[in-house]
Amino acid sequence: MFDLQPLITLSFWFDRRPPVLEPFFSQLFFYTFGAMVVLALVITVIVKKKKKEDPWVAKGFQKISSWCLTMGIFGLVVFFFSYERIPLLSMRIWFVVWLIAAIVWLVFIIKFFIKVIPQEKAKIREQEKKKQYLPGKK
């Protein structure tokens, strides 16, 4: 059975030379971070094609693309340091820092989709409503 006791000790997270990752976790991290980078590129290509349809949603997906690219590259760097067992840079705490940064950034992106986009779309609808009563150029 998996022992969770080491997870609550500081020496586990701040060990300057932690043991090598098990092959399963090594592959999981590598493919996850690599998939994030590829996903960022795919989203960027799709957003550039669909930008005219809904610019606010496109902007939101551009934020997701930036998140995927940044977190994927940062994750690959942390994974590389861990794989090469570089002292100080291979500490397990860097994975926790990565996770916290990813979650915080993702919360801001979700907030953008939930609050900002509906507000901006409402402003646009309101402006279009007012515009229909204003005289136009002849």
Buried (B, 14 or more C-beta within 10 A) or exposed (E): EEEEEEEEEEEBBEBEEBEEBEEEEBEEBBEBBBEBBEBBEEBBEEBEEEBEEEBBBBBBBBBBBBBBBBBBBBBBBBBBBBBEBEEEBBBBEBBEEBEEBBEEBBEEBEEBBEEEBEEBEEEEEEEEEEEEEEEEEE
